[in-house]
Amino acid sequence: MAHIVSAGRLRKSPFYTSTIEEGAETLLTYNNMLVPRGYGDREAEYWRLINGVSMWDVAVQRQVQLKGPDAAKLAQILCARDLSSQVIGQGKYVAICDHNGVLINDPIAMKVADDCYWLSIGNSDIWFWARCVAGERGLDVKVSEPDVSPLAVQGPKAEDVVASIFGDWVRELRYFWFKDTEIEGIPITVMRAGWSKQGGFELFLRDGTKGDHLWRIVKDAGTPFDIGPGYPNPSERTESGLLNYGSDTDDGTNPFEVRMGKFIDLDVSDDVIGVKALRKIKQGGVKRHQLGIVLEGGEENEDQSIWLDIVKDGAVIGHMTHKAWSYRMQRMIGYALVSVEAQPGDRVEVMKDAGPVTGQLSPIPFAV
């Protein structure tokens, strides 16, 4: 049997030891780090997120720091969204595109100071992209990866847990807004955010030596609320309509195809990378769009990215990009990146290795 060996520098998160002690059974590589992807009871972990509160090691959500006199200029060049009105303590969901308008990441751009921004990225090497752009444009800015590691607290009871730690001021934070604080000498940036639609916060640990300490603080505070470990849940994120860059996109996907049009500002300066191409795409009409898909049949064991052909009336119209079991719908669901001629309600076939499976296209988010 062949053995798979990592040839790169695979790093552990500051919360790694705590997650192993909590019983993490599966770990996924992401941004050259390890992230837990299950603690042994998938359904219990799902319902904990839906009904209670869950804590996640998401340190793999790394930050690309832009620091220096030209930090704001570089942030705007990289992001196809107008950042001119952004203030310190505010984050914005943005699209980073290449020169052809292809989406290459969808981070939260956080304005930390007038001369400092964090791009809280998905799974790709945006550091290299930002460094190259800064060098080519001759900008006075340093691009680096700071010692910052998010711990997410998610679920309908998350606000009560986080408020019990830091105070009721956290209840006033608006979505994607953040504030620096500390607890027991640990520097933290608290942001109302998280990769679920159940509500919650991300605690950006700013000292990687304090990961296990912070984990214990959150776990102890959450004990009265029956907190437990979890991870960015594929079932909930699919039901809720959250995009997963890289899984739901290919090397030709533009933001309009994956429901990011409202986060694109076409009137920004021509200096913004990709904006000229995005204007042409918008003017010419988008050729694909992202829909949901509900499959016939029972539960399958794995949530996964798959990219299987979708056929309608004998012709391939696009791809199913991933699938997950919906515990609320009791169906396998997923996302479809298909021709704009395909619409919710259309009956289609997904071409699996074992044979075609019938499904129906649906709006996103799903009606759970």
C-alpha positions, 0 to 999 in steps of 0.5 A: 500500500502506498504511503502519502508523505507531506513534502512541505512544511506542515504546521500545527496550530496553537490549539492543536494539543487541545483539539487532540485532547478533545478527541479530534479524529480527522485532520485536514491540510489547509494553508500548509497547516492541520485543521480538525475535521471531526470528533467522532460524531458528525451528527452530534457536532452538527446539532450542537452548532444548530442548537447550542454552541461549538468551538472551532480551531480555525487557525488555518485561516491565516492572515496576510498582513499589509503594513506600511505607508502604502498598505491601504493602496495595496489593499485596494489594488488587490480587492475588487471592492471599494475600501475607501470608506472602510474605518479602523475596526471594520472588516469587509468581504472581498473578492481578490481576482487575477487580471482576467477577473478570475477569483483567486481568494475571497477573504475578509479585509480587516482595517487594523490601522491606517497603515495596516490591513489583514486579509483573512484568507481561504486556502491559497498563497495570497502572500506571494501574490501580494508581495509580487504586486507590491514589488511590481507597483513599487509600493512602500509596504511589507507583506507578512504573516503575523502571529494571529490564529483564529478560534471560532465560537459558533451557534445561537448561544455563542454570543452569551459565551463570548460576552461572559468572557469579555463583557457585554460590549461584544453584543454591540459588535456589528457583523465583520467588525472587530475590537482588540482586547485581552483576557488573562494577559492574552492579546485577542482581537474579537470579531463578529464573524464565522463560517456558519449562519448560526451566529458567532465570533472569531477570537483572533489569538495574537500570541501563538504560545497561548493557544491551549490557555485560550482554549481552556478559557473558552471551554470553561466559559462555555461549560454552562452552555454545553459547549463542545468542539466542532469544525467548519461544518460542511452540512451547515455551510451547504444548507446556509449557502456559504462559498468555499473558495477552491472547492466551489470554484475552478481556474476560470470562475469569476465572482459573478458566477458564485453569488459575489456580485454584490461585493464587486464595485466596478467603478473602482480605479483601473489600478485594481487588479481584474476590474477591467476584466470584470467590467467586460464579463458583466457587460457581456453577460455571465455564462454560469451561475451557482445553484443548489442541488438536491439528490435522490437517495440516502446518506453517503459517508463522506462530505467532499468536493467532487466536480461531477458532470451534471446532465440535462436533456442529454447534454452536460450543463456544468458540474456538481462541485461538492455534496453533504448530507443535510440532517434537517432536509434528510437529503444529500445536497450540494452546489452546482456550477451550471449554465445560466440556462439551467434554473431552480426546479430543473431535473438533472442527472449527476454522473457518478462513477457508479452511475447517474443519480437523479437530482433537482436544482434549487435556490441557495440557501436551501429551504431547511 
